[in-house]
């Protein structure tokens, strides 16, 4: 059973997430990265990638922040503490590990779905 979310519902939830993050300027990107492994910049980058070149990273980030990223940083971003940076770095490393494990599972599933060689009926002209 797949757990797919209808595109219309996914879009509505995404818009709500963006609005929530715009309201919660007290939550720093470094904290989001440290706890959840993504931040406002990630969302903007994902929007840019999904646009297939229609939006630059800066344009997509502005759509997420509701203003140019530089303006948001000047208004709301404080200096990161060494503890915040360490937690973020550990989270980024976990992201990389989880991606590698996911790719390995996908590779394994692909290998299982395609036999290493063709059945004899396909390669033996006498069959």
N, C-alpha and C positions, 0 to 999 in steps of 0.2 A: 504494500500500500504506500503510495507516495503522499507526501504532505505538501501539496502545492497550494499556494495562495493566489487567488484570482488577481489579475493585474490591477483591476480597479480598486480592490481592497488594499493591495500592497501600496499603490500610489497614495491612497488616503492615509494609510498608516505612516508612510514616509513623510508626507506633508505635516502630519501631526508631530512626528519626531523632530523635524526641522524647527517647527514653531516652538516646541518645548525647549530645544537647545538655545533658541534665540532668547527665550525668557530667562533661562538659567545661566546668565552671564557669570554668576558666581562659581560655576563649575569650570575649571580650567581644562584645556585640552590635554595637558600632561596627566591630569587626574583621570580623565576618560580613558586615555591610552593605558594607564597603569591598572585600571580596574577592568575595563571592557575590551581593550586591545584595538580600539578605534576611536576617532575623534571627529570633530567638525571638518578638519582638513581631509580625512579619509572619505567622509561622505561626499565632499566636493569633488575629490579625485574620482570616486566611483561614478558620480554623475557625469563628469567629463568623459570618462572611458565609455560609459553607456551611450553618450551622444555621438560617438564615432567621429569625433573631430568638429562637431558643430559648436561645442563650447570648449574653450581653453580651461585649464585648471583654475586660473584666476577668475574667470567668469563663473565657473561652477561653484567655486568657493564663495564668491560674492553672493550667489543665489542661496547658499546654505547659511551664511552669516547674516544676510539681510543688509549687508554693507560691504565695502571693500575690506578684505582681511586685515590690511594695515590699519584701517580705522578701528576695527574691533580690537586688535591687539593694543593699540594706544589707549583705548577706553577701558578695557576689561582685563587684559592679561598682565599678571604679576610675574615676578621672577620665580623660576622653578627652583625648589630646594633640591639638595643632593638626594634626599630620600625619594622625592617625586621622580626625579630622573632615573634613579636606580629601579624603582618599581616599573616605570615605563619601559626601560630597557629589558627587564625580565619579561614583561608582557609581549613586547615585540619579538623576543626570542621564542616565547611560547607560540605566538602566531605562526612563525616560520616552522616550528616543529609540527604543529597541527596541520599546516598546509602540506608538508612533506608526507605525513602519515596518510592524509586524505588522498594525495596523488598516488601513493604506493598501493592503497586499497583499490583505487580506480584502475591502476595498471594490472593488478592481480585479477580483478574482475574481467578485464579485457582479455587477459591471457587465458582465463578459464572459458571464455565465450568463443574463442577461436582456437581450434586444434593446431598443434605445432605443424602438422602436415595434412595435406588433403587426403580424404578417404581413398582407398585403392580404386574405387569405381571412377574417380575423377582423374587419376593419374595412369591407370593401367588401361590401355586401349582395348584389351581383350575382354574387359568386363562391361 
